[in-house]
């Protein structure tokens, strides 16, 4: 009978890797102990939660080292999943990388300590050390990618939840209990006053650009943004001025529980500013009666018929109406109107008299003056 072939003798590399595999349980226990002691992020974690993945990672590192190769695609996919698992456990990426450094230092120490008994000379030890570091670099990249994926998913979910809460608050769909809970979650003060705002993207500025402008004007954590019917809406506790290419309507300051009222006023402020061609931040309280002019077009049309149609059309009519508008806006002071228009005071008096003659009205009557002002503002809406 022929003798069975003997298995090939183990090389120093194989003996060294075998020694490390034999000590794996002890090394894993040491790694976990040091991680729990030295890295605060892992404090809430128990050893048994870390043991399966730590065992598997050491096995994969040693397998790659034994085969003188880098991690396989399947092993890299496993490292990605391990990174995702740590992220789901709320362990920061910084904490994870600190744990990796701690584990690799221990593994390198064990590699050096086991080298003499395995017949590994200094040259082989240096080669295996460099190989192990290369393997670890690839593993850490995969691990970090998995961790970041979960973090981005979480940020997306939290951003969506914040936007949904903002929309519900602005539209009056948040009850007292939920308001209290969400206010604590987002660091909002239910006793503090906030202002709602509303704006709309246009050909001049996209929604993304508009959002970036708002976040630059306000600290990101101090502004709450959402989308409502295609518009960009939100609230903040800060006053600011922004020279945007579109109007940004602001409501009055109010507490969180009444923020839907502020948002309704912000919506009217935006609609008014847009109708009159204004840009940038626009406060509802600064618009006076203009929101009412926009909101009641039937009344405006009737006042135009009463006070402006009798004037006819043409350049002379335009000059007449412009003079009356300046006269009303200056508090019906002839001197101030003349200075604004750069004309003689008698010219102003003539034009006012001509307007009153053609319309049969008396601008000295406050009630009549308001109606004429309303008619002019409605006509400016086109």
C-alpha positions as CSV (number, residue, x, y, z in Angstrom):
1,X,0.0,0.0,0.0
2,X,1.2,3.4,-0.9
3,X,1.6,5.9,1.9
4,X,-0.8,8.7,2.2
5,X,0.6,12.1,1.2
6,X,1.5,14.2,4.2
7,X,-0.3,17.6,4.4
8,X,2.1,20.5,3.6
9,X,3.9,21.8,6.6
10,X,2.5,25.0,8.0
11,X,4.5,28.1,7.1
12,X,5.4,30.6,9.8
13,X,2.6,32.8,8.5
14,X,0.0,30.0,8.9
15,X,1.3,29.2,12.3
16,X,1.1,32.8,13.4
17,X,-2.4,33.2,12.1
18,X,-3.4,29.9,13.7
19,X,-2.1,31.2,17.1
20,X,-4.1,34.3,16.8
21,X,-7.2,32.3,15.9
22,X,-6.7,30.2,19.0
23,X,-6.5,33.3,21.1
24,X,-9.5,35.0,19.4
25,X,-11.9,34.6,22.4
26,X,-9.4,36.2,24.8
27,X,-8.6,39.0,22.3
28,X,-12.3,39.7,21.7
29,X,-12.9,39.9,25.5
30,X,-10.0,42.3,25.9
31,X,-11.2,44.5,23.0
32,X,-14.8,44.7,24.4
33,X,-13.6,45.4,27.9
34,X,-11.3,48.3,26.8
35,X,-14.0,49.7,24.4
36,X,-16.6,49.8,27.2
37,X,-14.1,51.3,29.6
38,X,-12.5,53.9,27.4
39,X,-15.2,55.1,24.9
40,X,-18.2,56.9,26.4
41,X,-20.4,56.2,23.3
42,X,-20.4,52.5,24.2
43,X,-21.3,53.0,27.8
44,X,-25.0,52.1,27.4
45,X,-24.0,49.0,25.4
46,X,-23.5,45.6,27.0
47,X,-20.7,43.2,26.1
48,X,-23.0,40.5,24.7
49,X,-24.3,43.0,22.1
50,X,-20.7,43.6,20.8
51,X,-19.4,40.1,21.0
52,X,-20.9,38.5,17.8
53,X,-19.8,41.3,15.5
54,X,-16.4,41.6,17.1
55,X,-15.8,37.9,16.8
56,X,-16.8,38.0,13.1
57,X,-14.7,41.0,12.3
58,X,-11.5,39.4,13.8
59,X,-12.2,36.2,11.9
60,X,-12.5,38.1,8.6
61,X,-9.4,40.1,9.2
62,X,-7.4,37.0,10.0
63,X,-8.8,35.1,7.0
64,X,-7.7,37.9,4.7
65,X,-4.3,38.0,6.4
66,X,-3.9,34.2,6.1
67,X,-4.7,34.3,2.4
68,X,-2.5,37.3,1.7
69,X,-5.4,39.1,0.1
70,X,-7.7,42.1,0.7
71,X,-11.3,41.7,1.9
72,X,-13.7,40.0,-0.6
73,X,-16.8,41.9,-1.8
74,X,-18.9,39.7,0.5
75,X,-16.7,40.6,3.5
76,X,-16.9,44.3,2.6
77,X,-20.7,44.0,2.5
78,X,-20.6,42.5,5.9
79,X,-18.5,45.3,7.2
80,X,-21.0,47.8,5.7
81,X,-23.8,46.0,7.6
82,X,-21.7,46.1,10.9
83,X,-21.4,49.9,10.4
84,X,-25.1,50.2,10.0
85,X,-25.7,48.2,13.1
86,X,-23.5,50.5,15.2
87,X,-25.2,53.5,13.8
88,X,-28.6,52.0,14.7
89,X,-27.2,51.6,18.3
90,X,-26.6,55.3,18.3
91,X,-22.8,55.0,18.5
92,X,-21.2,57.9,16.8
93,X,-18.8,57.4,13.9
94,X,-16.1,59.0,16.0
95,X,-16.7,56.5,18.7
96,X,-16.7,53.6,16.2
97,X,-13.3,54.7,14.7
98,X,-11.8,55.0,18.2
99,X,-13.0,51.4,18.9
100,X,-11.3,50.3,15.6
101,X,-8.0,51.9,16.5
102,X,-8.1,50.3,19.9
103,X,-8.8,46.9,18.5
104,X,-6.1,47.1,15.8
105,X,-3.5,48.2,18.4
106,X,-4.3,45.2,20.5
107,X,-4.3,42.9,17.4
108,X,-0.9,44.2,16.3
109,X,0.5,43.7,19.8
110,X,-0.8,40.1,19.8
111,X,0.7,39.6,16.3
112,X,4.2,40.8,17.5
113,X,4.0,38.7,20.7
114,X,3.1,35.5,18.9
115,X,5.7,36.0,16.1
116,X,8.8,34.4,17.8
117,X,7.0,31.2,18.8
118,X,5.6,30.9,15.3
119,X,8.9,31.1,13.6
120,X,8.1,34.5,12.0
121,X,11.2,36.7,11.6
122,X,11.2,40.4,11.6
123,X,10.8,40.7,7.9
124,X,7.7,38.5,7.8
125,X,6.3,40.3,10.9
126,X,6.7,43.7,9.1
127,X,5.1,42.4,6.0
128,X,2.1,41.0,7.8
129,X,1.7,44.2,9.8
130,X,1.6,46.2,6.6
131,X,-0.9,43.7,5.1
132,X,-3.1,43.9,8.1
133,X,-3.1,47.7,8.1
134,X,-4.1,47.7,4.4
135,X,-6.9,45.2,5.1
136,X,-8.1,47.3,8.0
137,X,-8.2,50.4,5.9
138,X,-10.5,48.7,3.4
139,X,-12.7,47.4,6.2
140,X,-12.9,50.8,7.9
141,X,-14.0,52.5,4.7
142,X,-16.8,49.9,4.3
143,X,-17.7,50.1,8.0
144,X,-17.9,54.0,7.8
145,X,-20.0,53.9,4.7
146,X,-22.6,51.7,6.4
147,X,-22.6,54.0,9.4
148,X,-23.0,57.1,7.3
149,X,-25.9,55.6,5.3
150,X,-27.9,55.0,8.5
151,X,-27.0,58.5,9.7
152,X,-28.2,60.1,6.5
153,X,-31.4,58.0,6.6
154,X,-32.0,59.1,10.2
155,X,-31.3,62.8,9.3
156,X,-33.8,62.5,6.4
157,X,-36.4,61.0,8.7
158,X,-35.9,63.6,11.4
159,X,-35.9,66.4,8.8
160,X,-39.2,65.0,7.4
161,X,-40.7,64.7,10.9
162,X,-39.7,68.3,11.7
163,X,-41.2,69.5,8.4
164,X,-44.4,67.6,9.1
165,X,-44.6,69.1,12.6
166,X,-44.0,72.6,11.2
167,X,-46.8,72.2,8.6
168,X,-49.2,70.9,11.2
169,X,-48.4,73.7,13.6
170,X,-48.9,76.4,10.9
171,X,-52.2,74.9,9.8
172,X,-53.6,74.5,13.3
173,X,-53.5,70.6,13.4
174,X,-51.5,70.2,16.6
175,X,-53.3,69.5,19.9
176,X,-52.1,70.8,23.3
177,X,-50.5,67.5,24.4
178,X,-48.6,66.9,21.1
179,X,-47.5,70.6,21.1
180,X,-46.0,70.2,24.5
181,X,-44.2,67.0,23.6
182,X,-42.9,68.3,20.2
183,X,-41.8,71.6,21.8
184,X,-39.6,69.7,24.2
185,X,-38.2,67.6,21.4
186,X,-37.2,70.6,19.3
187,X,-36.2,72.9,22.1
188,X,-39.1,75.3,21.6
189,X,-40.5,77.5,24.4
190,X,-44.3,77.4,24.5
191,X,-44.3,80.8,26.3
192,X,-42.2,82.5,23.7
193,X,-43.5,84.3,20.7
194,X,-42.7,83.2,17.1
195,X,-43.5,84.6,13.7
196,X,-44.8,82.6,10.7
197,X,-43.6,83.4,7.2
198,X,-44.5,82.3,3.7
199,X,-42.9,82.7,0.3
200,X,-42.9,81.1,-3.1
201,X,-40.2,80.1,-5.6
202,X,-40.3,81.7,-9.0
203,X,-38.3,81.8,-12.3
204,X,-35.9,84.1,-10.5
205,X,-35.2,81.8,-7.6
206,X,-35.7,78.0,-7.1
207,X,-37.1,76.5,-4.0
208,X,-33.7,75.1,-3.0
209,X,-32.0,78.5,-3.5
210,X,-34.8,80.2,-1.5
211,X,-34.4,77.7,1.3
212,X,-30.6,78.3,1.3
213,X,-31.2,82.1,1.5
214,X,-33.5,81.6,4.5
215,X,-31.1,79.3,6.3
216,X,-28.3,81.7,5.8
217,X,-30.3,84.6,7.2
218,X,-31.3,82.5,10.2
219,X,-29.4,79.9,12.2
220,X,-30.5,76.5,10.9
221,X,-31.6,75.3,14.3
222,X,-33.6,78.5,14.9
223,X,-35.8,78.2,11.7
224,X,-38.4,75.6,11.0
225,X,-39.2,75.1,7.3
226,X,-41.8,73.1,5.4
227,X,-43.7,73.0,2.1
228,X,-47.3,74.0,2.0
229,X,-49.1,73.9,-1.4
230,X,-45.8,74.3,-3.2
231,X,-44.9,77.3,-1.1
232,X,-42.0,77.5,1.4
233,X,-43.3,78.2,4.8
234,X,-42.1,78.2,8.4
235,X,-41.6,80.1,11.6
236,X,-38.8,81.6,13.6
237,X,-38.2,83.6,16.8
238,X,-35.9,86.0,15.1
239,X,-36.4,89.2,13.1
240,X,-34.4,89.6,9.9
241,X,-34.4,91.4,6.6
242,X,-33.6,89.6,3.4
243,X,-33.3,91.1,0.0
244,X,-34.8,88.2,-1.9
245,X,-36.0,88.3,-5.5
246,X,-39.4,87.3,-4.3
247,X,-41.6,88.6,-1.4
248,X,-41.5,86.9,2.0
249,X,-44.6,87.6,3.9
250,X,-44.5,87.6,7.8
251,X,-47.3,87.4,10.2
252,X,-47.5,88.9,13.7
253,X,-45.6,87.5,16.6
254,X,-47.6,84.9,18.7
255,X,-47.2,81.9,20.8
256,X,-46.9,78.4,19.3
257,X,-50.4,77.5,20.2
258,X,-51.7,80.4,18.0
259,X,-49.1,80.1,15.2
260,X,-51.8,79.2,12.7
261,X,-53.2,82.8,13.1
262,X,-49.7,84.2,12.4
263,X,-49.5,82.0,9.3
264,X,-52.8,83.2,7.9
265,X,-51.5,86.8,8.2
266,X,-48.2,85.7,6.7
267,X,-50.1,84.2,3.7
268,X,-52.0,87.5,3.3
269,X,-48.8,89.5,3.6
270,X,-47.2,87.4,0.8
271,X,-50.2,87.6,-1.5
272,X,-50.3,91.4,-1.0
273,X,-46.6,91.9,-1.6
274,X,-46.7,89.7,-4.7
275,X,-49.8,91.6,-6.0
276,X,-48.0,94.9,-5.7
277,X,-44.7,93.7,-7.0
278,X,-42.8,94.0,-3.8
279,X,-39.7,91.9,-3.0
280,X,-37.9,90.7,0.1
281,X,-39.2,90.5,3.7
282,X,-42.7,92.1,4.1
283,X,-44.4,92.4,7.5
284,X,-48.2,92.2,7.6
285,X,-48.4,95.0,10.1
286,X,-46.5,97.4,7.8
287,X,-49.0,96.9,4.9
288,X,-51.8,98.8,6.4
289,X,-55.0,98.4,4.4
290,X,-53.3,96.9,1.3
291,X,-54.2,93.3,2.3
292,X,-57.9,94.4,2.4
293,X,-57.5,95.9,-1.1
294,X,-56.2,92.6,-2.4
295,X,-58.8,90.6,-0.6
296,X,-61.9,92.6,-1.8
297,X,-61.5,93.1,-5.5
298,X,-65.3,93.7,-6.0
299,X,-65.2,96.7,-3.7
300,X,-62.0,98.0,-5.4
301,X,-63.6,97.7,-8.9
302,X,-66.7,99.6,-7.7
303,X,-64.5,102.4,-6.2
304,X,-62.5,102.6,-9.5
305,X,-65.8,102.9,-11.4
306,X,-66.9,105.7,-9.0
307,X,-63.7,107.8,-8.7
308,X,-61.3,106.9,-11.6
309,X,-63.4,106.1,-14.7
310,X,-64.9,109.7,-14.9
311,X,-61.3,110.9,-15.4
312,X,-61.0,109.2,-18.8
313,X,-57.7,107.8,-20.0
314,X,-54.4,109.2,-21.3
315,X,-51.3,110.9,-20.0
316,X,-53.2,113.8,-18.4
317,X,-55.3,111.3,-16.4
318,X,-52.2,109.5,-15.3
319,X,-50.7,112.7,-14.0
320,X,-53.9,113.7,-12.2
321,X,-54.2,110.3,-10.4
322,X,-50.5,110.3,-9.6
323,X,-50.8,113.7,-8.0
324,X,-53.8,112.7,-5.9
325,X,-52.0,109.5,-4.8
326,X,-49.0,111.5,-3.6
327,X,-51.3,114.0,-2.0
328,X,-53.1,111.3,0.1
329,X,-49.9,109.6,1.0
330,X,-48.3,112.8,2.3
331,X,-51.2,113.4,4.6
332,X,-52.9,115.8,2.2
333,X,-50.2,118.4,2.5
334,X,-49.8,120.5,-0.6
335,X,-46.2,121.6,0.2
336,X,-45.0,118.0,0.7
337,X,-46.8,116.8,-2.5
338,X,-45.2,119.6,-4.5
339,X,-41.8,118.7,-3.2
340,X,-42.2,115.1,-4.1
341,X,-43.4,115.8,-7.6
342,X,-41.0,118.8,-8.1
343,X,-43.8,121.1,-9.2
344,X,-45.2,124.4,-7.9
345,X,-47.7,124.2,-5.1
346,X,-50.3,126.0,-7.3
347,X,-49.9,123.1,-9.8
348,X,-50.8,120.7,-7.1
349,X,-53.8,122.7,-6.0
350,X,-55.0,122.9,-9.6
351,X,-54.7,119.2,-10.1
352,X,-56.5,118.4,-6.8
353,X,-59.3,120.8,-7.7
354,X,-59.6,119.3,-11.2
355,X,-59.9,115.8,-9.7
356,X,-62.6,116.9,-7.4
357,X,-64.4,118.7,-10.2
358,X,-64.4,115.7,-12.5
359,X,-65.4,113.1,-9.8
360,X,-67.7,115.3,-7.8
361,X,-66.0,114.4,-4.5
362,X,-64.4,116.3,-1.6
363,X,-61.0,115.0,-0.6
364,X,-61.2,116.9,2.7
365,X,-63.6,114.2,3.8
366,X,-61.6,111.4,5.5
367,X,-64.2,108.8,4.3
368,X,-64.0,110.0,0.7
369,X,-60.2,110.3,0.8
370,X,-60.0,106.6,2.0
371,X,-62.3,105.5,-0.9
372,X,-60.2,107.4,-3.4
373,X,-57.0,105.9,-2.0
374,X,-58.6,102.4,-2.1
375,X,-59.6,103.0,-5.8
376,X,-56.0,104.0,-6.7
377,X,-54.5,101.0,-5.0
378,X,-56.9,98.6,-6.7
379,X,-56.1,100.2,-10.1
380,X,-52.4,99.7,-9.4
381,X,-53.1,95.9,-9.2
382,X,-53.8,96.1,-12.9
